[in-house]
Amino acid sequence: MDLISTKEFLRDDAGKIIELLNDVGFCHIKHNHKQKEIRCAEHEYGNPTAIKINTETLGCVNYKSSKNGDIISLIQEFKQIGYRSSFEYIVDFFNLDLIPHKKIQLPFGGFYKKIIPPTSLDQIELKTYPESILDEYCNNPNIRFFNDRIDLDIQKQFNIGYDISSLRITIPWRSAEGKLIGIIGRLNEDVINEDNPKYLALLPFSKSYSLYGFSENYQNLVGQTVWICEAEKSVMIAKGMNLNNVISVGSHNISAIQVQLIKSLMPKRIIIALDEGIEKEKIITECNKFKNSFLNYSIGYFNSSCLPQDSKMSLFDLKDNTKIMQLAKENIIWLEN
């Protein structure tokens, strides 16, 4: 069962949501049909209105911890588990199909039909792999990424490894559900030529079917500000700065599926931060893919003209964290949604 279909399974079904909350361990669960919300507490002696779940959107607010999110991130927080474990908890509880989905279906009917216009997509085969495949690569952190301000803990968190046969740093990609779908290899050389490209798919897949950092950062993306960058490194560098709301599309084109996944996060703000050198018209075209009158979020982009000309740099390629934060505040251009 894929992420969107799982949300659609729960959406607007208070009975299922209450059944799930009871199993997780929440207390004082009450449903307000008119308000389309469920209120509950974390424990028997907790405030019975401390947690609010919108039954239509599955959006959640935990007033005790001052965190926004959805039903998946709420379980993450309550049970102190990872995103994939939280997602699979729901799938297992309702005995949904845990076999990796063979095609990504656009949501249907009601709420999701309003936020995602009908789109015709050919059947998509999204192959997933067991985690044991990562054992084929050295799991030692590398100096190149460390010098790029991706520290050892962050490299470990993203399962960065090394392929001795191709002399490439390995960067695993995961599906929206947290399953391994592919591996990118970054050549561990300073001089790059056409015969030996800088990036190469060691375990081939299509980046357009997922988002790098989506599953790792899910708890800090849903219901909050989402930064969209090109490169995987931007996600990891930002993570090291304690910026946990950055994802990568793997190129400067945002696919229909990536747009769908980002919209499903119900974000407050979307900021597109492509590399320096991308034309303004192209960036605005990517921003326009998120326009939707039903959703109440802000759409903007980072004006990369403040970066060194012809550098092809990302905002997060700068070595100075203070400078990054300053430029991020001063160079966002907001568009009308």
Secondary structure, DSSP 8 states (H G I E B T S, - for coil): --HHHHHHHHTT-HHHHHHHHHHHT-EEEEEETTTTEEEEESSTTS-TTSEEEETTT-EEEETTTTEEEEHHHHHHHHHT--HHHHHHHHHHHTT---S--SS-----SHHHHHHS------------B-GGGGGGSB----HHHHHTT--HHHHHHTT-EEETTTTEEEEEEE-TTS-EEEEEEEE--SS-BTTB-SEEEEE---GGGS-BTHHHHHHHHTTSEEEEES-HHHHHHHHHTT---EEE-SSS---HHHHHHHHHT--SEEEE---TT--HHHHHHHHHTT--TTS--EEEEE-GGGS-TT----GGG-S-HHHHHHHHHHSEEEE--
